[in-house]
Amino acid sequence: MKLLLRRPQQSDIQALHQFFFHVIQDTYAKEGIAELVDDQQHEWELKKKYVAMDLESRGEKRFFWLAVDEESNKIIGTIECGEANEIIQQTIKEDLSYCLEIGTVFVHPDYQNRGIGTLLVQKILTTLEKQKKSSFCLDSGYKQAQIIWQKKFGQPDFILEHFWGTNNHHMIWKRALPFQL
């Protein structure tokens, strides 16, 4: 498979919306929370809003990278950065203007565990370094993602215990740049 990392274009909107929907549904099913349809819808709407913000602001408000399978021209991964979300801001309680949040780290289920997510994380870290950011943050309430992030970034700086219900914690990482995976 030949992989292309590129910025989104207006012509990607429909495919991105479908991609987000598919990955969110799959994630909720794997997490055992598929019945939380309203939460899935909210997350889907937020991701659509983020990509629109990127395109409208030319990367100033949100900044996406897409992983595209060049053979099929199919979007198989995404990552973005932008202003830290409300949970992060309320938890860290410091000026985060030089600390963007990394988010929407999505890889199509058929392409997971092939290093695509790692490639996307490396790309966004390089992007943040070029933008002269001194640090980054990320968060997750998904147990499977938390395992991956702990392998890559170590123990989280903040754990919001039972945030999503009994034994369903929310984790937040904040790291200085440059950062080596």
C-alpha positions as a Python dict, from the first residue, in 0.01 Angstrom:
ca = {
    (1, 'M'): (0, 0, 0),
    (2, 'K'): (129, 344, -93),
    (3, 'L'): (26, 609, 158),
    (4, 'L'): (-5, 982, 96),
    (5, 'L'): (-27, 1234, 381),
    (6, 'R'): (-193, 1554, 267),
    (7, 'R'): (-411, 1843, 375),
    (8, 'P'): (-789, 1821, 323),
    (9, 'Q'): (-963, 1983, 29),
    (10, 'Q'): (-1321, 2095, -18),
    (11, 'S'): (-1375, 1793, -242),
    (12, 'D'): (-1296, 1563, 55),
    (13, 'I'): (-1591, 1679, 269),
    (14, 'Q'): (-1838, 1403, 184),
    (15, 'A'): (-1577, 1127, 213),
    (16, 'L'): (-1451, 1271, 543),
    (17, 'H'): (-1803, 1284, 689),
    (18, 'Q'): (-1856, 919, 594),
    (19, 'F'): (-1512, 826, 728),
    (20, 'F'): (-1579, 998, 1063),
    (21, 'F'): (-1919, 830, 1093),
    (22, 'H'): (-1775, 485, 1021),
    (23, 'V'): (-1480, 516, 1261),
    (24, 'I'): (-1694, 661, 1542),
    (25, 'Q'): (-1950, 380, 1507),
    (26, 'D'): (-1675, 119, 1507),
    (27, 'T'): (-1503, 275, 1809),
    (28, 'Y'): (-1823, 287, 2012),
    (29, 'A'): (-1895, -77, 1925),
    (30, 'K'): (-1544, -188, 2026),
    (31, 'E'): (-1573, 9, 2350),
    (32, 'G'): (-1904, -164, 2428),
    (33, 'I'): (-2101, 161, 2420),
    (34, 'A'): (-2273, 132, 2081),
    (35, 'E'): (-2605, 218, 2244),
    (36, 'L'): (-2487, 577, 2309),
    (37, 'V'): (-2626, 698, 1977),
    (38, 'D'): (-2664, 1062, 2087),
    (39, 'D'): (-2299, 1073, 2197),
    (40, 'Q'): (-2191, 928, 1861),
    (41, 'Q'): (-2397, 1190, 1680),
    (42, 'H'): (-2246, 1469, 1891),
    (43, 'E'): (-1892, 1348, 1821),
    (44, 'W'): (-1967, 1316, 1449),
    (45, 'E'): (-2105, 1671, 1436),
    (46, 'L'): (-1797, 1800, 1621),
    (47, 'K'): (-1557, 1633, 1376),
    (48, 'K'): (-1752, 1774, 1080),
    (49, 'K'): (-1731, 2119, 1243),
    (50, 'Y'): (-1355, 2083, 1297),
    (51, 'V'): (-1283, 1998, 933),
    (52, 'A'): (-1505, 2288, 822),
    (53, 'M'): (-1308, 2518, 1055),
    (54, 'D'): (-985, 2398, 896),
    (55, 'L'): (-1103, 2460, 541),
    (56, 'E'): (-1265, 2797, 621),
    (57, 'S'): (-964, 2928, 814),
    (58, 'R'): (-701, 2764, 589),
    (59, 'G'): (-561, 2576, 887),
    (60, 'E'): (-557, 2864, 1133),
    (61, 'K'): (-835, 2741, 1367),
    (62, 'R'): (-800, 2363, 1315),
    (63, 'F'): (-531, 2190, 1113),
    (64, 'F'): (-588, 1843, 963),
    (65, 'W'): (-367, 1588, 796),
    (66, 'L'): (-526, 1305, 600),
    (67, 'A'): (-378, 963, 528),
    (68, 'V'): (-491, 851, 183),
    (69, 'D'): (-441, 508, 25),
    (70, 'E'): (-304, 618, -313),
    (71, 'E'): (-416, 300, -490),
    (72, 'S'): (-783, 341, -396),
    (73, 'N'): (-772, 719, -329),
    (74, 'K'): (-957, 636, -5),
    (75, 'I'): (-916, 837, 316),
    (76, 'I'): (-793, 589, 575),
    (77, 'G'): (-672, 817, 855),
    (78, 'T'): (-696, 1163, 1004),
    (79, 'I'): (-532, 1373, 1270),
    (80, 'E'): (-578, 1738, 1361),
    (81, 'C'): (-476, 2002, 1609),
    (82, 'G'): (-641, 2312, 1742),
    (83, 'E'): (-743, 2492, 2058),
    (84, 'A'): (-767, 2259, 2356),
    (85, 'N'): (-1117, 2134, 2431),
    (86, 'E'): (-1315, 2242, 2735),
    (87, 'I'): (-1233, 1933, 2943),
    (88, 'I'): (-860, 1989, 2894),
    (89, 'Q'): (-883, 2363, 2965),
    (90, 'Q'): (-1087, 2315, 3282),
    (91, 'T'): (-852, 2042, 3406),
    (92, 'I'): (-509, 2187, 3325),
    (93, 'K'): (-606, 2542, 3432),
    (94, 'E'): (-318, 2726, 3270),
    (95, 'D'): (-254, 2932, 2958),
    (96, 'L'): (-269, 2685, 2670),
    (97, 'S'): (-224, 2934, 2387),
    (98, 'Y'): (110, 2773, 2293),
    (99, 'C'): (-20, 2422, 2361),
    (100, 'L'): (-252, 2291, 2093),
    (101, 'E'): (-462, 1980, 2137),
    (102, 'I'): (-397, 1684, 1909),
    (103, 'G'): (-722, 1511, 1822),
    (104, 'T'): (-932, 1325, 1567),
    (105, 'V'): (-664, 1057, 1549),
    (106, 'F'): (-879, 818, 1346),
    (107, 'V'): (-768, 519, 1140),
    (108, 'H'): (-1016, 318, 934),
    (109, 'P'): (-1083, -17, 1108),
    (110, 'D'): (-956, -213, 805),
    (111, 'Y'): (-620, -34, 827),
    (112, 'Q'): (-557, -29, 1204),
    (113, 'N'): (-241, -175, 1361),
    (114, 'R'): (-30, -96, 1054),
    (115, 'G'): (153, 211, 1188),
    (116, 'I'): (-71, 465, 1014),
    (117, 'G'): (-171, 632, 1341),
    (118, 'T'): (193, 659, 1446),
    (119, 'L'): (281, 813, 1110),
    (120, 'L'): (2, 1069, 1153),
    (121, 'V'): (115, 1153, 1508),
    (122, 'Q'): (473, 1203, 1386),
    (123, 'K'): (345, 1432, 1109),
    (124, 'I'): (138, 1648, 1345),
    (125, 'L'): (426, 1672, 1596),
    (126, 'T'): (653, 1797, 1316),
    (127, 'T'): (380, 2043, 1214),
    (128, 'L'): (354, 2178, 1571),
    (129, 'E'): (731, 2213, 1597),
    (130, 'K'): (739, 2411, 1270),
    (131, 'Q'): (467, 2636, 1414),
    (132, 'K'): (702, 2700, 1711),
    (133, 'K'): (462, 2549, 1964),
    (134, 'S'): (630, 2463, 2294),
    (135, 'S'): (397, 2182, 2394),
    (136, 'F'): (90, 1981, 2299),
    (137, 'C'): (-189, 1803, 2480),
    (138, 'L'): (-433, 1525, 2404),
    (139, 'D'): (-708, 1346, 2587),
    (140, 'S'): (-916, 1033, 2561),
    (141, 'G'): (-1208, 864, 2725),
    (142, 'Y'): (-1179, 553, 2508),
    (143, 'K'): (-1010, 262, 2686),
    (144, 'Q'): (-848, 123, 2370),
    (145, 'A'): (-704, 462, 2277),
    (146, 'Q'): (-582, 517, 2634),
    (147, 'I'): (-374, 198, 2608),
    (148, 'I'): (-216, 322, 2285),
    (149, 'W'): (-150, 672, 2420),
    (150, 'Q'): (9, 534, 2737),
    (151, 'K'): (249, 327, 2522),
    (152, 'K'): (340, 633, 2314),
    (153, 'F'): (330, 914, 2571),
    (154, 'G'): (365, 741, 2909),
    (155, 'Q'): (134, 788, 3202),
    (156, 'P'): (-123, 1067, 3168),
    (157, 'D'): (-77, 1391, 3360),
    (158, 'F'): (-439, 1392, 3467),
    (159, 'I'): (-688, 1112, 3526),
    (160, 'L'): (-1050, 1213, 3576),
    (161, 'E'): (-1177, 903, 3751),
    (162, 'H'): (-1524, 773, 3668),
    (163, 'F'): (-1573, 1074, 3436),
    (164, 'W'): (-1778, 869, 3190),
    (165, 'G'): (-1933, 639, 3451),
    (166, 'T'): (-1807, 371, 3686),
    (167, 'N'): (-1452, 266, 3590),
    (168, 'N'): (-1466, 479, 3274),
    (169, 'H'): (-1195, 738, 3324),
    (170, 'H'): (-1082, 1031, 3114),
    (171, 'M'): (-708, 1081, 3064),
    (172, 'I'): (-514, 1392, 2963),
    (173, 'W'): (-152, 1416, 2850),
    (174, 'K'): (55, 1734, 2816),
    (175, 'R'): (403, 1706, 2669),
    (176, 'A'): (682, 1945, 2573),
    (177, 'L'): (803, 1976, 2215),
    (178, 'P'): (1010, 1844, 2053),
    (179, 'F'): (881, 1498, 2148),
    (180, 'Q'): (1018, 1166, 2026),
    (181, 'L'): (775, 876, 1990),
}
